[in-house]
Amino acid sequence: MNRTERILYIFLKLINGKTITVQEFVEQTGKGAKTLQRDVKDMNLFFYESDEWHATDTEIKHKRGSEGTYYYLDNYTFTYDSYAVLGVLLQIKSLTPYLHTNVIKLFEKLKQGSRIEDANTIQDVINHFKPREGEVLPGKQLMTIQTAIREGVLIDVTFTDQSKSTIVPHSLIYMNYNYWLTYEENDSLKSVDVRKIDQVEFTDLQFKQCYARDVVTLEVHKDIKSSLCEIYTVIDERPSSHNDYLIIDLAVTELDAYYIAYQHTPHVRILGPAKYINGFLDRMKEIIAHYER
């Protein structure tokens, strides 16, 4: 094996998180320990002098092990892009074990700009997801709905059962492995899986106020109030008798109220409607009973 082949062999082995023993190097290249030392010295010089690698503190080091001396790559510095991609993936991983195949392809494309060791770490996280195949990613519907929420306009929707409605979109969240739209129709608040929506079109009608009768009243801690306001439509806000708390009315469904109360306990308390309080307490009793069996 010539010098170029040896350098590539060492580099690819170490960059993939593996180690090389002196004995392994001798068997693979036909060269001795002195040659390995010279090759490693040249590679470390390259890492030090290279503009791309110098700031990464990359260095090939060696240790004594049970099978003799072995070499490994010491590098714990990632690019900022790799940090961003990995951070988003880990956040998604906490929400769902599934990713649509189109989303997987997007992340695989994003990691192409990363160095090999960064890309391997990112790919390992991607591999934890189960591909969601055979379903159309509701990207166009999501974009149209979110734009309508931002601009405060009503939308015409056609559901997969071909029924049609003109609705007021209030919020989009990801829950139970699906995208859910909370909307207002005929003075009522409803939720629907976005995958059950076939088409979405803007209207010229502006949303001015919520007319739904079944809005949810919550007592929330001031620290999380802003995060709720970013997701849900706030109808009213007023002081609470408890310090550091506010009372807010949200345009959300019963399911949304349960989700908010569960996710943000003990910083959120449902105050009304009464049937939502009773429903939430009954659900909590079911959970407690399950553990007391």
Buried (B, 14 or more C-beta within 10 A) or exposed (E): BEEEEBBEBBBEBBBEEEBBBBEBBBEBBEBEEEBBBEBBEEBBEBBEEEEEBEEBEBBBEBEEEEEEBBBBBEBEEBBEEBEEBBEEBEEBBEEBEBBBEEBBEEBEEBBEEBBEBBBBBBEEBBEEBEBBEEEEBBEEBBEBBBBBBEEEBBBBBBEEEEEEBEBBBBBBBEBEEBBBBBBBBEEEBBBBBBBBBBBBEEEEEEBEEBEBEBBBBBBBBEEBBEEBBEBBBBBEEEEBEEEEBBBBBBBBBBBBBBBBBEEBEEBBBBBBBEEBBEBBEEEBEEEEEEEEE
